[in-house]
Amino acid sequence: MTQLPVISGKDFIRFLESVGFVVVRINGSHHRLKNTDGRVTTVPVHKNEDLPKGLIRKIIREDLDMELDEFLRLYKQRK
């Protein structure tokens, strides 16, 4: 099984922006991001707390429509 890195909400938003997402609105601590191809996702940013691994997996699989291996490759390239 592929190990996901520990990611804070702020860092995850920076990653999403690097792959083409743009913050379209912020409602409280929830940031709504949209890509030009129509994909949307919501990322909670609670101080500098880490996102739960299950939430990260859900966003990658369902919202980003991406395989975990592809995500890990892109995430490591960004660092």
ChimeraX commands (.cxc) that place a marker at each C-alpha (Angstrom):
marker #1 position 0.00,0.00,0.00 radius 0.5
marker #1 position 1.22,3.48,-0.88 radius 0.5
marker #1 position 2.06,5.73,2.06 radius 0.5
marker #1 position 0.60,9.21,1.91 radius 0.5
marker #1 position 2.70,12.08,3.26 radius 0.5
marker #1 position 1.50,14.14,6.20 radius 0.5
marker #1 position 0.12,17.34,4.67 radius 0.5
marker #1 position -1.34,20.45,6.27 radius 0.5
marker #1 position -4.32,22.17,4.68 radius 0.5
marker #1 position -2.22,25.17,3.63 radius 0.5
marker #1 position 0.42,22.96,2.00 radius 0.5
marker #1 position -2.23,20.92,0.19 radius 0.5
marker #1 position -3.76,24.12,-1.23 radius 0.5
marker #1 position -0.30,25.22,-2.44 radius 0.5
marker #1 position 0.08,21.85,-4.18 radius 0.5
marker #1 position -3.36,22.14,-5.80 radius 0.5
marker #1 position -2.52,25.64,-7.04 radius 0.5
marker #1 position 0.67,24.28,-8.60 radius 0.5
marker #1 position -1.36,21.77,-10.64 radius 0.5
marker #1 position -3.83,24.35,-11.94 radius 0.5
marker #1 position -6.47,24.85,-9.24 radius 0.5
marker #1 position -7.55,28.33,-8.14 radius 0.5
marker #1 position -9.24,29.34,-4.88 radius 0.5
marker #1 position -12.68,30.58,-5.88 radius 0.5
marker #1 position -14.08,31.25,-2.42 radius 0.5
marker #1 position -13.42,30.83,1.28 radius 0.5
marker #1 position -16.24,30.09,3.69 radius 0.5
marker #1 position -14.89,30.10,7.23 radius 0.5
marker #1 position -12.02,27.64,7.28 radius 0.5
marker #1 position -13.05,25.83,4.10 radius 0.5
marker #1 position -11.35,26.78,0.84 radius 0.5
marker #1 position -13.16,25.94,-2.40 radius 0.5
marker #1 position -10.84,25.34,-5.35 radius 0.5
marker #1 position -11.69,24.93,-9.02 radius 0.5
marker #1 position -9.70,23.84,-12.06 radius 0.5
marker #1 position -10.27,25.12,-15.60 radius 0.5
marker #1 position -11.44,21.63,-16.65 radius 0.5
marker #1 position -14.34,21.77,-14.17 radius 0.5
marker #1 position -12.95,19.74,-11.25 radius 0.5
marker #1 position -13.73,21.23,-7.84 radius 0.5
marker #1 position -12.74,20.37,-4.29 radius 0.5
marker #1 position -13.00,21.77,-0.78 radius 0.5
marker #1 position -10.04,21.76,1.61 radius 0.5
marker #1 position -10.40,22.58,5.31 radius 0.5
marker #1 position -7.64,24.75,6.76 radius 0.5
marker #1 position -7.70,24.62,10.55 radius 0.5
marker #1 position -4.68,26.59,11.78 radius 0.5
marker #1 position -1.70,24.50,10.67 radius 0.5
marker #1 position -3.20,21.11,11.50 radius 0.5
marker #1 position -2.57,18.10,9.28 radius 0.5
marker #1 position -5.37,16.79,7.09 radius 0.5
marker #1 position -6.70,13.32,7.92 radius 0.5
marker #1 position -5.30,10.66,5.55 radius 0.5
marker #1 position -8.82,9.48,4.64 radius 0.5
marker #1 position -9.79,12.98,3.53 radius 0.5
marker #1 position -6.63,13.32,1.45 radius 0.5
marker #1 position -7.37,9.97,-0.25 radius 0.5
marker #1 position -10.98,11.02,-0.95 radius 0.5
marker #1 position -9.90,14.32,-2.49 radius 0.5
marker #1 position -7.24,12.61,-4.64 radius 0.5
marker #1 position -9.50,9.81,-5.88 radius 0.5
marker #1 position -12.85,11.53,-6.28 radius 0.5
marker #1 position -12.25,15.27,-6.62 radius 0.5
marker #1 position -8.91,15.29,-8.46 radius 0.5
marker #1 position -9.72,12.08,-10.38 radius 0.5
marker #1 position -6.10,11.01,-9.96 radius 0.5
marker #1 position -4.32,7.77,-9.01 radius 0.5
marker #1 position -2.36,7.81,-5.73 radius 0.5
marker #1 position 0.92,7.03,-7.53 radius 0.5
marker #1 position 0.41,9.97,-9.89 radius 0.5
marker #1 position -0.34,12.26,-6.94 radius 0.5
marker #1 position 2.79,11.14,-5.07 radius 0.5
marker #1 position 4.95,11.69,-8.17 radius 0.5
marker #1 position 3.58,15.23,-8.66 radius 0.5
marker #1 position 3.82,16.03,-4.94 radius 0.5
marker #1 position 7.48,14.93,-4.76 radius 0.5
marker #1 position 8.34,16.93,-7.89 radius 0.5
marker #1 position 6.87,20.06,-6.32 radius 0.5
marker #1 position 9.11,19.81,-3.23 radius 0.5
marker link #1:1,2 radius 0.2
marker link #1:2,3 radius 0.2
marker link #1:3,4 radius 0.2
marker link #1:4,5 radius 0.2
marker link #1:5,6 radius 0.2
marker link #1:6,7 radius 0.2
marker link #1:7,8 radius 0.2
marker link #1:8,9 radius 0.2
marker link #1:9,10 radius 0.2
marker link #1:10,11 radius 0.2
marker link #1:11,12 radius 0.2
marker link #1:12,13 radius 0.2
marker link #1:13,14 radius 0.2
marker link #1:14,15 radius 0.2
marker link #1:15,16 radius 0.2
marker link #1:16,17 radius 0.2
marker link #1:17,18 radius 0.2
marker link #1:18,19 radius 0.2
marker link #1:19,20 radius 0.2
marker link #1:20,21 radius 0.2
marker link #1:21,22 radius 0.2
marker link #1:22,23 radius 0.2
marker link #1:23,24 radius 0.2
marker link #1:24,25 radius 0.2
marker link #1:25,26 radius 0.2
marker link #1:26,27 radius 0.2
marker link #1:27,28 radius 0.2
marker link #1:28,29 radius 0.2
marker link #1:29,30 radius 0.2
marker link #1:30,31 radius 0.2
marker link #1:31,32 radius 0.2
marker link #1:32,33 radius 0.2
marker link #1:33,34 radius 0.2
marker link #1:34,35 radius 0.2
marker link #1:35,36 radius 0.2
marker link #1:36,37 radius 0.2
marker link #1:37,38 radius 0.2
marker link #1:38,39 radius 0.2
marker link #1:39,40 radius 0.2
marker link #1:40,41 radius 0.2
marker link #1:41,42 radius 0.2
marker link #1:42,43 radius 0.2
marker link #1:43,44 radius 0.2
marker link #1:44,45 radius 0.2
marker link #1:45,46 radius 0.2
marker link #1:46,47 radius 0.2
marker link #1:47,48 radius 0.2
marker link #1:48,49 radius 0.2
marker link #1:49,50 radius 0.2
marker link #1:50,51 radius 0.2
marker link #1:51,52 radius 0.2
marker link #1:52,53 radius 0.2
marker link #1:53,54 radius 0.2
marker link #1:54,55 radius 0.2
marker link #1:55,56 radius 0.2
marker link #1:56,57 radius 0.2
marker link #1:57,58 radius 0.2
marker link #1:58,59 radius 0.2
marker link #1:59,60 radius 0.2
marker link #1:60,61 radius 0.2
marker link #1:61,62 radius 0.2
marker link #1:62,63 radius 0.2
marker link #1:63,64 radius 0.2
marker link #1:64,65 radius 0.2
marker link #1:65,66 radius 0.2
marker link #1:66,67 radius 0.2
marker link #1:67,68 radius 0.2
marker link #1:68,69 radius 0.2
marker link #1:69,70 radius 0.2
marker link #1:70,71 radius 0.2
marker link #1:71,72 radius 0.2
marker link #1:72,73 radius 0.2
marker link #1:73,74 radius 0.2
marker link #1:74,75 radius 0.2
marker link #1:75,76 radius 0.2
marker link #1:76,77 radius 0.2
marker link #1:77,78 radius 0.2
marker link #1:78,79 radius 0.2
view
